[in-house]
């Protein structure tokens, strides 16, 4: 089953990223230059604030090195299709969410290899990543993220009718693929692990703190720079819901380090629902700034 998972996971991630690409257009990128404030701030939150919180939590919480690296790995992954879906359900600014996801999906090709190396340097200097070149990690992300996203955008651009017809199906297919990834990962973890419920709880606590804290930081810091209320909770959702499937892929197919993927599995098992709940509360029960 492990061999099957290792071979299917990159393909699944590529399909998910291709689906995200189909929902994008070149106009999404033009928005950065037309209305840059919200998107630039959202990217700063994803690329700077979120990793900082991840590193801080990993440093403060007493966990095994693999779990600390797992927390950082989640924090440096982009918001995937799940964040776009939650934003859509909350009737937020889907274009903003999609644009942040789009740009971050490109930028992580550079940021993930660098920040992963830093995580290993801080928490596990003798770990396997010391033997893994930046070049190798870079191209793993290129193949599974960048190329599929660009391919999706190009298909949507040159074959708009096809993209329009398939997009309603993707709303069910992409979450279904994510669910399948998590289910298979959980089965493999249970088959290969003797971890106790206490160990799962030890992982859940920092994973929840990461989810909860970055949602609040994203929302209230957006308010401080006078972004509209709709932008505030959209950015909060985008920061609070990371691409767990990509994290599982990187943990299993790039790092090859036991325990790292478990953090992504635990994180992915609840954050869709907590982010939806917190986003709903922030949208409906926090008064709009005057």
Secondary structure as UniProt FT lines:
FT   HELIX           2..22
FT   HELIX           26..34
FT   HELIX           36..44
FT   HELIX           45..49
FT   HELIX           50..60
FT   HELIX           65..76
FT   HELIX           81..89
FT   TURN            90..91
FT   HELIX           94..123
FT   TURN            125..126
FT   HELIX           128..131
FT   HELIX           134..141
FT   HELIX           142..146
FT   HELIX           147..158
FT   HELIX           160..192
FT   HELIX           197..224
FT   TURN            225..226
FT   HELIX           229..240
FT   HELIX           244..250
FT   HELIX           251..255
FT   TURN            258..259
FT   HELIX           260..285
//
